[in-house]
Amino acid sequence: MIERSKRPVFGLDGTIYWMFFGAVFVASLVLIALGSTGFVAIAVVSGGGFFGFLISSTVGKQYVIRQIIDKSALVGTDVALDIGCGGGQVLLEVASHIDAGISVGVDIWRRRDQFPNGSAYLIDNYKRSQIRNKIAVACANAVSLPFASSSFDLVTSNLVLHNIKGAENKFIALSEMVRVLKPDGRLVLADVGLSRKYIFVLKTLGLSNRKHSWTVPLFFAPFGLIVAERPA
Ligand SMILES: C[S@@+](CC[C@H](N)C(=O)[O-])C[C@H]1O[C@@H](n2cnc3c(N)ncnc32)[C@H](O)[C@@H]1O
């Protein structure tokens, strides 16, 4: 049994939202304790917001990540890339299925998207995990991946596309994901608001076997999952 303190610690997503709801919740509890009963409604709403983000970032995300792994059809020799890997939750889960291949993660590690966040924090999580399969991490933007075309058997990305602002940048990021996929490679995307319209974008980028499904709602929004393949 791993000591609790030695397990990976994954950050919470949507930093400004959970910090805002948390601060308002604590402040309203203090005011209620001091006799201002008018703050009860604010405490209920902000508490709901805070715990909604907390549950989405922990139990909810863990559920989605299990679905990502199920849909990834991983084999031990896969060379996999996780885009926007943050603290490494998907990256390490993928790595645990790969023995002869490698699990690569890229991110620009923005703390406003996940907190804590950073490459050192990811490496610390790797050391805390019992996974000793190969991983590699690099600081890179999803819109300009530093990899040769046709490099990866699997590309995953969880909760990242919504952070890339503008339809054009989102399109460039998707094009980059497709570019680095090997023929027969698999793409598995999950995100808030990831609707069927992305299926049409991936069709224009040449992917086949495109499937969209809605999973559990997280962060007070519908949460979509897309699986597609690059034809041989
Ligand atoms: C909500 S977190 C999700 C992290 C991770 N995928 C997970 O499931 O725990 C979003 C991550 O996307 C990263 N990110 C945002 N925009 C990015 C971009 N243009 N290129 C690469 N990473 C990006 C953020 O730094 C952050 O680590």
The ligand as a MOL file (V3000), in Angstrom:
LIG
                    3D

  0  0  0     0  0            999 V3000
M  V30 BEGIN CTAB
M  V30 COUNTS 27 29 0 0 0
M  V30 BEGIN ATOM
M  V30 1 C -8.1160 22.1590 -17.2510 0
M  V30 2 S -6.4350 21.7260 -17.4530 0 CHG=1
M  V30 3 C -6.5450 19.9730 -17.8740 0
M  V30 4 C -5.2210 19.2800 -17.6910 0
M  V30 5 C -5.2130 17.7730 -18.0250 0
M  V30 6 N -5.5260 17.5350 -19.4060 0
M  V30 7 C -6.1220 16.9830 -17.1230 0
M  V30 8 O -7.0210 16.2950 -17.6170 0
M  V30 9 O -5.9240 17.0440 -15.8870 0 CHG=-1
M  V30 10 C -6.0690 22.4600 -19.0280 0
M  V30 11 C -4.5970 22.3920 -19.3720 0
M  V30 12 O -4.4370 22.8420 -20.7280 0
M  V30 13 C -3.2730 23.6250 -20.7860 0
M  V30 14 N -3.3650 24.4810 -21.9700 0
M  V30 15 C -4.2090 25.5220 -22.1830 0
M  V30 16 N -3.9990 26.0690 -23.4160 0
M  V30 17 C -2.9960 25.3280 -23.9740 0
M  V30 18 C -2.3250 25.4030 -25.2230 0
M  V30 19 N -2.6300 26.3370 -26.1340 0
M  V30 20 N -1.3410 24.5140 -25.4790 0
M  V30 21 C -1.0080 23.5580 -24.5510 0
M  V30 22 N -1.6150 23.4520 -23.3420 0
M  V30 23 C -2.6000 24.3210 -23.0590 0
M  V30 24 C -3.2600 24.3670 -19.4670 0
M  V30 25 O -1.9930 24.8780 -19.1580 0
M  V30 26 C -3.7300 23.2870 -18.5080 0
M  V30 27 O -2.6610 22.5580 -17.9840 0
M  V30 END ATOM
M  V30 BEGIN BOND
M  V30 1 1 1 2
M  V30 2 1 2 3
M  V30 3 1 2 10
M  V30 4 1 3 4
M  V30 5 1 4 5
M  V30 6 1 5 6
M  V30 7 1 5 7
M  V30 8 2 7 8
M  V30 9 1 7 9
M  V30 10 1 10 11
M  V30 11 1 11 12
M  V30 12 1 11 26
M  V30 13 1 12 13
M  V30 14 1 13 14
M  V30 15 1 13 24
M  V30 16 1 14 15
M  V30 17 1 14 23
M  V30 18 2 15 16
M  V30 19 1 16 17
M  V30 20 1 17 18
M  V30 21 2 17 23
M  V30 22 1 18 19
M  V30 23 2 18 20
M  V30 24 1 20 21
M  V30 25 2 21 22
M  V30 26 1 22 23
M  V30 27 1 24 25
M  V30 28 1 24 26
M  V30 29 1 26 27
M  V30 END BOND
M  V30 END CTAB
M  END
